[in-house]
């Protein structure tokens, strides 16, 4: 059994809007004969397709968008050609008590799809196996990962006082920062498409955790402020530290590790969205000494 709701000559956006309105209102129903290709009324349900069962022959899943290839009509009347169709899961799915489900129980794992064939938009129910005809189901989350894979997300380009190779002093302010750019801090944007679905992902650094080498950590939610001589002994306004002991009596170093957390938000043209995270790490070694008083 395949349930279909059909609205002719409209757009997918209009369909979704109409669906939102119709969830709370009773439509006019028509019950066409099995195999009927059209409906006389505004909406119809319970259309039986002879020789087919809803959801047979498709890929498991039920999320994303799928596309059926049109029949090969070489040498035949073009009017008999099956129009190219795309299927997208309705997002969100209608409430369990909505008339859209017809005789189906949403708890059985099936889903309602918006079917677009040329300028004809329909509502179609498929079981857990998804749309028929061996159509490939495109998971927007998979496309989001493909978009992420196109990005170059670098670890922090560490800026720090004292500079590596130089010498800092105990008690003096330590400034921490990273270079600001799409690859080191964001935003970094990429897209991926398949089966009529496009996913756009945007990656930004949400925080940098600095392990200072003395057992202390500093968490910064900004890229930090680069140090300038004019700042003197003033502490960093947003990302800084102070050492209370020299690095191994001033002869050794503190190993400073900076770990950035990238937050990747993605949005699909189907209305679905999600979030992923990635981490990147870099490090430097700095020396910190102690100012010695010289007797007169």
ABEGO torsion letter per residue (X at the ends): XBBBBBBBGBBAAAAAAAAAAAAABBBBBBBBBBGBABBABABBBGBBBBGBBBGBGBBBGGBEBBBBBBBBABGBBAAABBBBBBBBBBOBBBBAABAAAEABBAAAGBBBBBBBBEABBBBBBBBAAEBBGGBBBBBAAAAAAAAAAABBBBBBBBBBOBBBGBBBBBGBBBBBBBBBBAAAAOBBBBBBBBGGBBBBBBBBBABBBBBAGAGBBBBBABAEBBBBAAAEABBBAABBBBBABBBGGGABBBBBBBBBBBBBBBBBAAGBBBBBBBBBBBBBBBBBBBBBBBBX
